[in-house]
């Protein structure tokens, strides 16, 4: 498939379709979005490669003249690719358990290579699923733990990182190692209530809605491009524990939707925003 973005202009769709047709491909799905304010065009085109005239490892090079003509940013992906995924979690297990269940059911287009944590709580869960578990405690040297985690993921050739309630602030070096490849679940409807205790903040403000937000991680805490969000109604009868309990259901669903969208290559990042195709 092709994921592309460029200035909006006549001929983009025609030239992309013509490239696929002339090389013997068949378009399966094509989705596009035009941002009329900034004059930008985004497209996701999925096509078959049976009998395609260009070898898969040469498609990007063959498409380059079109990309140059229209000033495109282009990514080429293949549906049989299975990225190596690392899941990081602290003590809360609900998001981790859900992702493992989805993986076991064949719903995630990735191989979970490892689970890592700053606590030892999930070792048995990882062993049950036959996945390597790594315990990297923080101790008295948080920067050293961060460097050790980065080194571990690099040594295991990790392609994507999911923070399934991993309650650590990542260093800029960590984030820079995996640009737009770290997905976090935050237990509030961002941009409201950033930080570690959003349910307490929500309770103190007497909100009538709580939410969950999945986003790509950047060096700015809880400010990365948003992939998915959802909300549920609450009332004055809900204390902090009730809010957290109801929020956990949202966190599981929102994180799963975001991870699936990312692994299916349905997300284009544009500045601080995302285009998420369906």
Secondary structure as UniProt FT lines:
FT   STRAND          2..7
FT   TURN            10..11
FT   HELIX           12..22
FT   TURN            23..24
FT   STRAND          27..35
FT   TURN            36..39
FT   STRAND          40..47
FT   TURN            50..51
FT   HELIX           56..58
FT   HELIX           59..69
FT   TURN            70..71
FT   STRAND          73..76
FT   TURN            79..80
FT   STRAND          83..88
FT   HELIX           94..104
FT   TURN            105..106
FT   STRAND          110..117
FT   TURN            121..122
FT   HELIX           123..128
FT   TURN            129..130
FT   STRAND          132..135
FT   TURN            139..140
FT   HELIX           142..155
FT   TURN            156..157
FT   STRAND          160..163
FT   HELIX           172..177
FT   TURN            178..180
FT   STRAND          182..186
FT   TURN            190..191
FT   HELIX           198..205
FT   STRAND          209..216
FT   TURN            221..222
FT   STRAND          226..233
FT   TURN            236..237
FT   HELIX           240..263
FT   TURN            264..265
FT   STRAND          267..270
FT   TURN            271..272
FT   STRAND          273..276
//
